[in-house]
Amino acid sequence: MSWVDLAALTIMLWGSAKGYLLGFRQMVIQFCGLAAALLAAVFLQKPFSLYLNLEWQAETFFVRVASRFVDKTLNVGATSTVGYQLPPLAGAVMQRLAEEPKTVAVFSQAAGSQVAGEMMMRFLAVSFLFCFLAISVSLFLNKQLKSKDIPEAQRILGMITGLICGLLLSLLLCVLLEALSVFTASDFLGQDLSGSYLYLATTYFLALVLGEQ
């Protein structure tokens, strides 16, 4: 068990404790808020990415970053391509966010960097928006929801729901950390992730969600 698994267990235990304190009904509302934040982040990522590109030239920055990692950036479907390969988990999500999902024909390093930079920017835009919206929703609900006189059965169910929320947050964090691993000077982060039980669970979960299993 690596530090990645320990961090995931900590998040899950935190979710369980929060669910026990809030109860089942309040925790279901929290879960729905997180799901709504994720859907809103996916829906808003395109205009947000456009804004980042126009105001901050974010795509140019990520193209420059992608060009430094020729051996681990874009995996494409054409036969005569530049041999780019995205991180397995984050890459599957990035290709779904791209304008042309699944396969992109890339015949030069510059074109590969361009596509990889665009996909990376969209992925990080979704991640940033989700974190911002999830924290905002959580803070708002914490002020609105009261946890007085909650039956013990409701607290137990809330604890289970909180555990599930913590697991889902850990899976999302695993994908984000894998995407960020391309920015590290060495591959220690990617190796720690790929050797964890959380990585295996995330692989299975994404295969179900993306319909690849």
N, C-alpha and C positions, 0 to 999 in steps of 0.2 A: 504493500500500500504506500503510495507516494504522497508528497505534500499536497498534490492536486486533489486526491481523494479525501484527505483530512480537511482541506478547505471546503469541499463539497459537503462533507458530513457536518461541518460547523454551520453552513448555511441552512442545511436541512433541520438541524437541531434548533437553530434560531427560529425558523418557520414554525416548527412544532410548538415551541414555547409561546410564540406570538398567537398561534391558533388556540392554544389552551386558554390564554388570557382573554381573547376576544370572543371565543365561542364559534360554533359552526356557521350560524347565519352571517355574522360579520365577516368571517373568513371567506365564505363563498363570495360575498360582495367584493372583498379584496382581490380574490382570484379573477373575478369578472373584470375588475378594473385593470389588472395586469394584462389580461387577454385583449381588452379594448385598446390599451396603450400599444401593444405589439401590432395590432391591426392598423391603428392610426399611423404608427411609425412606417410600416410598409407602404401605406397609401400616400403618405406625405414625402417619402424619400426622394421621389423624382423632382418635385419643385425645390426641395431643400438642397439636393445635389446641384441643381442648376444655379441656385443662389450662391452656393459655395464656390462653384466654378467661375461665375461672373464676378463676384466680389473679391474672392481670395485666390483665384487661380488654383483651386485645390486639385483639379485633375492634372494640371501640369506637374504639380508636386508629386503626385502618386505615380505618374508616368516615369518621372525621374527615379523614384524609389524602385519601381518595378524593373527598370532597366538594369539595376544593380544585381538583381536576382534572376538571371537568365535561366538557371537550372531549376528554379522552383516557382514558376509563375503560372503560365497559361497552358493548359492541356486542351488541345483542339482536335477536331474530328477529321480534318483533311489529311491526306497521305504525305504530302510534301510540305511540312510545317517546320517552324522553328522549335522545337522540343521544350516548350514551356509547360510547367505543371503547377497548378494551384495547390495549396494545402487541401487535403481530401475533404474534410468536413466543411470548412469555410468556403472552399471552392465550389461545392455543390450549391450552397446558398447564393454565392456570388453569381453563378451562371443563371440561376433563376431570376435574379434581379436585373440581369443584363437585358438590353434591347432584343438581342437574338440569343435566347437561351439554348442550352444543350451543347451546340457546336458552333464554333466560329472559325472560319478559314483565315489563317494567319500565315503569311509567306515571308515575313521579314521581322527582324527584332524590333524595329520601330513600331510596326503595326501591332505586334504582340504586346509591347509595353503600353501602347495606347489603350488597347482593349482591357488589359489587366489593370491599368490605372483607373479606368472608368468603373470597372466592377468593384475594385477595392474602395473607391470613393462612395459608391452607392451602399456597399455593405456597412462601412463605418458611419454613414449618414443614418441608416436604419438603427444601428447600435446606439448612436448618440441620442436620437429622437426617442427611442424606447426607454433609455435610462432616464432622460429628462421627464418624459410623460409618466413613467412608472413611479418615480420619486414624488412628482407633483400629486398624482392620484393618491398615493399612499399617505402623504402628509394631510391631504384634504379629508380622506376617509377617517384617519386617526382622530381628527378634530370632531367629526360628525358622529362617529359610532361610539356608543357607550357599552361598557362591559360589566354592568351591575346585575346582580341576581341571576347569573347564568347557571342553569342546571348542570350537574356534573356530566351527564350524558352528552350535552351540547358541547361542553369543553373537550371531551374526548374526541368527538367527531371533528371539532375545530382543530385539535392537535393533528389528526390524520390529514385533514385538508391542508394545514400549514406545512406538514411534511411533504406533501405532493407539490405545493407551491415552491418550497425550497429546492426540491429535486429539479423542477422545470427551470428555475433560475440558474441552478448549477449547470444544466445542460446548455443553456444559452451562453453562460459564461465560458464554458469549454470551447464553444465555437468561436467566440470573440477572442479568446486567448490564442487559439490556433492561428487566426487571421493576423493577430499582432506579432506572432512569432517570426514573421518574415522581416520585421524591423530590427530584430536582435542581431548582434554581431555574430553570435554562435547559435547553434541549433539546440541549446540546452533546454529551452522552453518547449520546443516541439517534441523533443525526446521525452521529457517528463510527462507531457500530455499523452503522447501515444502509448506510453507504458502504464497508464492508469486505468482503473476500472471505470472511471467516469467517461473516459474516451470511448470505451467499448459500448457503454450504455448510450452515449450520444450518437455513435454510429448507427446503432439499431433504431433509435428514436427518429433520426433524420431519414433513414431508409423507409420507415413507415409513413412519415409526414410527406416526403417527396414522392412517394409511390414507387420506390426503387426496390421494393421487396415484396 
